[in-house]
Amino acid sequence: MNCLICNADAHEFQNGFAGIECECHHCGHYAITESLLKMRHGRQFDVPDTRVLLAVLRGEHPHTVPVISEANVYWQRLLA
């Protein structure tokens, strides 16, 4: 699979998580909720902001997989 954040090669984990859990060489190990995936509608994640979010989540909860949800998502901004 490709990383949902940066589109690089990634490995998907099958562990019963309600969404997608994967590991990317560039973005690390993370999960994205199923509800966020459903509302994505082709939008792209803002790569730098999302990587910062993942670093913050890893710092706050070092023994858990960081989860991106609709509560903390950073979408790529379209330039006008």
C-alpha positions as CSV (number, residue, x, y, z in Angstrom):
1,M,0.0,0.0,0.0
2,N,1.0,3.7,-0.2
3,C,1.2,5.9,2.8
4,L,-2.0,7.9,3.1
5,I,0.0,10.9,4.3
6,C,2.9,11.2,1.9
7,N,2.2,8.5,-0.7
8,A,5.5,6.6,-0.2
9,D,5.5,2.8,0.2
10,A,4.0,1.7,3.5
11,H,3.0,-1.5,5.3
12,E,-0.6,-2.0,6.4
13,F,-1.3,-3.8,9.6
14,Q,-4.4,-6.0,10.0
15,N,-5.3,-5.9,13.7
16,G,-9.0,-5.1,14.0
17,F,-8.6,-1.3,14.2
18,A,-11.6,0.5,12.8
19,G,-9.7,2.3,10.1
20,I,-6.2,1.8,8.6
21,E,-3.0,1.3,10.6
22,C,0.2,1.4,8.7
23,E,3.9,2.2,8.9
24,C,5.8,4.4,6.5
25,H,9.5,4.9,6.4
26,H,9.0,8.7,6.3
27,C,5.8,9.2,8.5
28,G,6.3,6.3,10.9
29,H,3.7,4.0,12.5
30,Y,0.2,5.6,12.7
31,A,-3.5,4.9,12.3
32,I,-6.4,6.8,10.6
33,T,-9.9,6.3,11.8
34,E,-12.5,4.8,9.4
35,S,-14.8,7.8,9.9
36,L,-12.0,10.2,8.8
37,L,-11.3,8.0,5.7
38,K,-15.0,8.2,4.8
39,M,-15.1,12.0,4.9
40,R,-11.8,12.4,3.1
41,H,-13.4,12.6,-0.4
42,G,-10.0,12.8,-2.3
43,R,-8.5,15.5,0.0
44,Q,-4.8,15.2,0.8
45,F,-3.2,15.4,4.2
46,D,-0.9,18.4,4.8
47,V,2.3,16.4,5.1
48,P,4.5,18.7,7.3
49,D,1.6,19.5,9.7
50,T,0.5,15.9,9.9
51,R,4.1,14.7,10.7
52,V,4.3,17.4,13.4
53,L,0.9,16.1,14.8
54,L,2.2,12.5,14.8
55,A,5.4,13.6,16.7
56,V,3.3,15.4,19.3
57,L,1.0,12.4,19.8
58,R,4.0,10.1,20.1
59,G,5.5,12.4,22.7
60,E,2.3,12.5,24.7
61,H,1.6,8.8,24.5
62,P,4.9,7.0,23.7
63,H,3.6,3.5,24.0
64,T,0.6,3.8,21.7
65,V,0.1,4.2,18.0
66,P,-0.9,7.8,17.2
67,V,-4.3,8.1,15.6
68,I,-5.4,10.7,13.1
69,S,-9.1,11.5,13.4
70,E,-11.5,14.2,12.4
71,A,-10.7,15.9,15.7
72,N,-7.0,16.5,14.8
73,V,-6.7,16.2,11.0
74,Y,-4.6,18.7,8.9
75,W,-5.8,18.9,5.3
76,Q,-3.6,20.3,2.5
77,R,-4.6,23.8,1.8
78,L,-5.4,24.7,-1.8
79,L,-3.8,27.9,-3.1
80,A,-6.1,30.3,-4.8
